[in-house]
Amino acid sequence: MELIHKLLLESLQGETDAERRYLQFSIQSDAEGYPGIATLFTALSHGETVHAANHRKALEKNNYSGPFPKPAKPKNGPNTLANLQQAILAEKEEFTSMYPSFVKQISKKHGNSFVAKIALLSLKWAAESEKNHHLLLVAAEKRLRAQQDFDEGRIYLCAVCGNLHYSPAAPTELCPVCGHDVSFYSPVDLLL
């Protein structure tokens, strides 16, 4: 259990820090005249909130009773482009390195035991969602480099796993990350 607690706490810290950081990035993007990118950052923040809540629940299900990490004070980059680049690197690191490593460590030590299943599900959902977050950030960066906003669709958040769906129309299929139906998706608006 100690390993599960340690890795979930580290994951929770990262998600809560990202949640705050993306809200700051949203404010800066809106101030720079990019409400579409600001909405993307707002949606990302909400997605990170879902990941953090899932990690917290997994800790509680694994009998963790200690303190939860406090979020770090977020820092903006000099502009929206720098913030997008920072976010792209952070999201990529999570789904290519951090989360796979955590899943491997827990699986190796605890196998497919009940205590591991809840933690592994939370970590896997976060990792899969982060892949999609990364793709959306890359698309937003490409549009910004072309001096355009990221505003050709709406962003929908899966309240179960934190996955984002970006499309002109609401999702019509199950969430590709957690498999829940479309009733768990809600549109994200710029909230400043």
C-alpha positions in Angstrom: 0.0 0.0 0.0 2.9 2.4 0.7 3.9 2.4 -3.0 0.4 3.0 -4.1 0.0 5.9 -1.7 3.3 7.4 -2.7 2.6 7.2 -6.5 -1.0 8.4 -6.2 0.1 11.3 -4.0 2.7 12.3 -6.6 0.0 12.0 -9.3 -2.4 14.1 -7.2 0.2 16.8 -6.7 0.9 17.0 -10.5 -2.8 17.2 -11.4 -3.7 19.8 -8.8 -0.7 21.9 -9.9 -1.7 21.6 -13.5 -5.3 22.5 -12.7 -4.2 25.8 -11.2 -1.6 26.5 -13.9 -4.1 26.0 -16.7 -6.5 28.4 -15.1 -3.8 31.0 -15.1 -2.9 30.2 -18.7 -6.6 30.6 -19.5 -6.7 34.1 -18.1 -3.5 35.1 -19.9 -4.8 33.7 -23.3 -8.1 35.5 -22.9 -6.2 38.8 -22.1 -4.1 38.3 -25.2 -7.2 38.0 -27.4 -7.4 34.2 -27.8 -10.7 33.2 -26.2 -10.7 29.8 -28.0 -7.3 28.9 -26.5 -8.4 30.3 -23.2 -11.4 27.9 -23.3 -9.1 25.0 -24.1 -7.0 25.9 -21.0 -10.2 26.1 -18.9 -11.3 22.7 -20.2 -7.8 21.2 -19.5 -8.0 22.6 -16.0 -11.4 20.9 -15.5 -9.9 17.7 -16.9 -7.1 17.8 -14.4 -9.6 18.4 -11.6 -11.3 15.1 -12.6 -8.0 13.3 -12.6 -7.1 14.7 -9.1 -10.6 13.7 -7.8 -10.1 10.1 -9.2 -6.6 9.9 -7.6 -8.0 11.2 -4.3 -10.8 8.5 -4.4 -8.3 5.8 -5.2 -6.2 6.9 -2.2 -9.2 6.8 0.1 -10.2 3.3 -1.3 -6.7 2.2 -0.5 -7.1 3.3 3.1 -5.0 6.5 2.9 -5.7 8.8 5.8 -2.9 11.3 5.6 -2.8 14.8 4.3 -3.3 15.6 0.7 -0.7 17.8 -1.2 -1.2 21.5 -1.5 -1.0 23.0 -5.0 2.0 25.0 -5.9 1.5 28.7 -6.9 1.2 28.7 -10.7 3.5 30.8 -12.9 2.6 32.0 -16.4 5.0 32.0 -19.2 5.7 35.3 -21.1 2.8 34.6 -23.6 0.2 32.1 -24.8 2.6 30.4 -27.2 5.1 29.7 -24.3 2.2 28.5 -22.1 1.1 26.1 -24.9 4.6 24.8 -25.3 5.0 24.2 -21.6 1.7 22.4 -21.4 2.5 20.2 -24.5 5.7 19.1 -22.8 4.1 18.4 -19.5 1.2 16.4 -20.9 3.5 14.4 -23.1 5.8 13.5 -20.2 2.7 12.3 -18.2 1.4 9.9 -20.8 4.8 8.7 -22.2 6.8 8.4 -19.0 5.3 9.2 -15.6 1.9 7.3 -15.7 3.3 4.3 -17.6 6.1 4.0 -15.0 3.6 4.3 -12.1 1.4 1.6 -13.7 4.3 -0.7 -14.2 5.6 -0.2 -10.6 2.2 -0.9 -9.0 1.5 -3.9 -11.3 4.9 -5.4 -10.5 4.4 -5.1 -6.8 0.7 -5.7 -6.4 -0.3 -7.6 -9.6 -4.0 -7.6 -10.3 -5.0 -7.4 -6.7 -8.1 -5.4 -5.6 -5.9 -2.8 -3.9 -4.1 -2.2 -7.2 -7.1 -2.2 -9.5 -8.6 1.1 -8.3 -5.2 2.9 -8.4 -4.4 1.4 -11.8 -7.8 2.5 -13.3 -7.3 6.1 -12.1 -3.7 6.2 -13.5 -4.7 4.6 -16.8 -7.6 7.0 -17.3 -5.4 10.0 -16.6 -2.7 8.7 -19.0 -5.2 8.1 -21.8 -6.8 11.5 -21.3 -3.5 13.2 -21.3 -2.8 11.8 -24.7 -5.9 13.6 -26.0 -5.1 16.8 -24.1 -1.6 16.7 -25.8 -3.2 16.4 -29.2 -5.5 19.4 -28.6 -2.6 21.5 -27.3 -0.5 20.7 -30.4 -3.5 21.7 -32.6 -3.9 24.9 -30.7 -0.2 25.7 -31.0 -0.3 25.1 -34.8 -3.3 27.5 -35.1 -1.6 30.1 -32.9 1.5 30.0 -35.1 -0.8 30.6 -38.1 -2.1 33.6 -36.1 -5.5 32.0 -35.5 -7.4 31.1 -32.4 -8.6 27.6 -31.5 -12.2 28.1 -32.1 -13.6 25.8 -34.8 -15.6 23.6 -32.4 -16.7 23.1 -28.8 -14.9 21.3 -26.1 -16.8 18.6 -24.1 -15.5 17.2 -20.8 -16.1 13.6 -19.6 -16.9 14.0 -15.9 -15.8 10.4 -15.2 -12.2 10.3 -16.6 -11.4 13.9 -17.6 -11.1 13.2 -21.3 -11.9 16.1 -23.7 -13.9 15.8 -26.9 -13.4 18.7 -29.4 -15.9 18.9 -32.2 -18.5 21.2 -33.8 -21.1 18.8 -32.4 -21.6 17.1 -29.1 -20.2 13.6 -28.7 -22.4 10.8 -29.9 -20.3 7.7 -28.9 -19.0 6.3 -25.7 -16.0 8.0 -24.1 -13.0 6.3 -25.8 -11.1 6.5 -22.5 -13.5 5.2 -19.8 -16.3 3.8 -21.9 -19.1 5.9 -20.3 -22.0 7.1 -22.3 -22.4 10.6 -23.7 -24.6 11.7 -20.8 -21.3 12.1 -18.8 -20.0 14.8 -21.3 -20.7 18.4 -20.7 -19.7 21.5 -22.8 -16.9 23.6 -21.4 -17.2 27.4 -21.6 -14.6 30.0 -20.8 -15.0 30.7 -17.1 -12.9 33.7 -15.9 
